Amino acid sequence: MEPRIRLRGGAFSYRDRPIFCGLDLDLFEGDVTCLLGPNGCGKTTLLRCLNAILALREGELWLNGQRANTLSETERARMMGFVFQEHTIQFPYSVLDIVLMGRAPHLSFLASPSKRDREIAERALETVGVAHLQDQRYTEISGGERQLALIARALAQEPQILLLDEPTSHLDFGNQMLILETIHRLVREERIAVIMATHFPNHALLVSTRVLLMKDGGFIAEGVPQDVITGSHLKALYGVDVEVVVVGNNRGGRDRVIVPLMDRQLAV
């Protein structure tokens, strides 16, 4: 099966400061690849390179079997949606208007969204479970609802690939779980391929099919979650002692949970 994304020998620098080099990556239909790493390791930069917002200094990038540098911005936008970590909108657009912006790659110059575009935007809102918010002002809904609206906007592009830059940051526990459940359902039902940068190893255990650990400009480990998310790997990644504990769940199965090993006085 042809990968949705294939990166070989990827390297990027900001002027003379190298960010990463020699990166290889494959993303297939139905994959959720979680990208874990400390602050400043280059996760966001890598996502921006995969989206061709930034140009690789070295390496080759293919999207659906085509060289990314031969595709127009519109062609890439029809293949790939990107939900940024930081997103500020000052004007009080309705939630539906925000999602309709995702139809831009499918519209000709100066064209207005059609009835079909509106139906696709409404369906995207239904897919992420916030159709009831479509007439509300985007600036007045909660952080979790805004994040779901941005995922809906990306889905309105009708992409085959979804890049998510820390989609659960700044959200409370309930909204974090809502975002993760939505991602899991999208991959299962829509067969979208997802790369998600996150700071939460437990989130990777919950939704990922593959994990990449990024540090010092490269991947220090990669593979299926149960092999990659280990105490020794997380110690190498973050410098923190942790234990990966296997516990029973209410479905009769077993889950892995990451527990920091803290001094007993701090833990009390």
N, C-alpha and C positions, 0 to 999 in steps of 0.2 A: 504494500500500500504506500502510495506517495505521501510523504509527510506534508502537513500544512505549512510548517516552517522548517527549513533546514539551514543551519548556520555552520560554516566551516572556517576555522582559523580567525574568528572575529576578534578585532582589536580596535580600541578607541582611546584617544588622548584629548585632553583639553590643553591646547598649546603643547608645552613640554611635559605636562603631568599625565603619565599613563594611568588609565582607569582600569582597563582589563586587556588581556591579550590571549590569543590562542584558544578561544572558546569554540567548542563544538556543541551543537544542540539540535535535536529533532523533536518536533511536536506533531502528533498524529490526531486524526479525528477521534473525538471522545476522550482525549487526554485532559487531565488537570495537572499541570506541572507547577509545583510551588517552588518559588525562588526564595531561599532563606539566606540571611546574612546580616552582619552588623551595619550600623549607620555608616554611610559613606563608602560602602564596598563597591558600589556601581550598579545596584539592582535597577534603579530608575533609568540610569543611562543606558543599560542594556535594553530595557523595554523600548526606550526612545529610538535606539538603533534598529531594533526589530521592526518598528513601525516606520522606519526611514525618516523620522523627524530629525535625527542626527545621522550623518554619514559615517560609516565605518572607515577607520584609517587603513585597515587591512582586513582581508577575508572575503568570503562570498556568502550572500544571503539569497535563498530561494523562497518564494511564496507560491504554494500550490504548483511547484515544479517550474516556475518561471523566475528568472533572475529579477530580483527586486529593483535593480537600477534600470531595468528596461520598462518598468511599469510607470504609468502616470500616477500623480497623487490621487486622482479620482478612482483609478483602477485599484490602487492599494486600499482606499477607503471602502470600496465595495467588498473587499475580502476581509478586512480587519477593523474591529472596533477597539478603541482605547479609552479606558476610564482612568483619568488622572487622579493622583492622590489629593492634590489641591485644586479646587475649582470654585471660583467666586463669580457670581452673577449679581450685578447691582440693580438691574431693571426688574420690575415685578412681572416677569413673564408668567403665564400659566404653565403648569406642569406639562400639559399637552403641547404647548408651543416649544418647550425645551426639547421634548422628545421628537417633535417634528423636525427639529434642526438636524437630526440624524439622517433625514432623507436627502440632505443636500447633495451627496455624491450621485444620486439618481436623477437629479433635476438639471435641466439645461440652464444656461446662463439667464438670469433674471426671471426664471419661471417660478410660479407660485405652486405650493403643494396642491396636489389634486385630491379628489375624493379617495382614490386608492391610497395615496400617501397618508392621508389622515387615518384610514382604516388600518394600515400597517402600524402607525404610531399607537393607535388605541389598542391594537392586539399586543404590542410590545409591553404596554402598561399592564394589560391583563396577565401577560406571561410572568411578570415579576410581582404581581399581586397588589398593585396600587392604582388600578383603574378608577377607583372611587376618588382619587385625588386630582383627576385630570383638569378640573376647572379651578383648582386652588392655585394661589400664587406660590411659585417655587421658593421665594424668599421667606415664606411663612410656614413651611412644613419642617418637620424634624430632620436631624442629620441623617438618620437611617433612611427616612423616606426620600431625602434628596439623593442619597447614594443609589437607591433602587431606581429613581427616576433617571439617573445618569446611565445606569446599566440598561434601562429601557431605551434610552437615546442611542446607545451603541447598538442594541439589537435592531433598532429601526433601520440601521444601515444594511441589515440582512447579511451580516458577516459570517464567515466560516471560522474565524479566529477572533478571540477576545483576549485583550491584554488588560490586566487589572493591577494597578499600582497601589498596594496596601488598601484594599477596598473596605477593610474593617477598622482602620485607624480612626481614633476620636469617637468611636461608637460605644454605647453601653453594651453589656453582655447580651441582652435580648436582641438588639439590632445586629450584633455580630453574628449570632446564630441564624437570624433571618437572612442575612446576606449569604452566608455559607450554604444554607439550605437552597436558596435560589440558584446559586452557582451549580450545586450538585444536580438540581432538577434540570437546568438548562443543558448541561452536558448529557444527561441521561435521555432527555426527550428531544432536544434539538441537534444533538451530536456536534455541538460546537467544540472546538479545541481551545483550551484556556491556559494561559500562563498568568500566574498570580504571584506578585511579590508580597511578602508578608513578614512581620516580625514575630509571628506567633507559631512556634513549632506545633503546638497542639492543633491549630487550625489545619496545618498540613496533614497531620495524622487523620483528621476528620474527612477531608475532601479530596486529597491528591491521589493520583495514580503514579506520580513520579515526583521526586524531590531533587533539587539542585542546591548544594551548599556553596555559597560564594564568599570568598575572602582573598585579600591580597591579589586581586586582579585575575583570579581564576576560580574554577570549581574544585573544591577540595574533596568532594564526594558527590556522587549522583547515583540514583537508582530508585527502587521501590521504597516506600516510606519505612517499612519495618526493618529494612537493611541499613538505611541511611540515617534515620533519626534515632541515634543511640547516645548514651551518656558521653562516650568518648568523643564522638563527632561534635556534639553540642559544646563540650568543653573546649575543643579546638576552635570552634566557631566564635563563641561568645566569652570564653574564659570563665565560665560559671560551672560549678559542680552540680549536676542534675542526675536524677535516676528516672529511667523509663519503666513505669510500673504497669503490669497487665492486670486489669480488673474486669469483673463480670459486668454485663449490662442487662437492662430489663428486657432485652430481646433474646436472652439465652446465649448470647455470644460473648466475646472477649474484646475489650478495647485497650489501647495503650494510652497512658497518661504520663505527662512529663511533670516531675516533682522536683523543685529546687532543693538542694541539700543545704539548709541554712543552719547556722549556729542555734542551738536549742533556745538560748535566751532571746534571740531575735524572733524565733518562730512562735513564742508564747504570746 
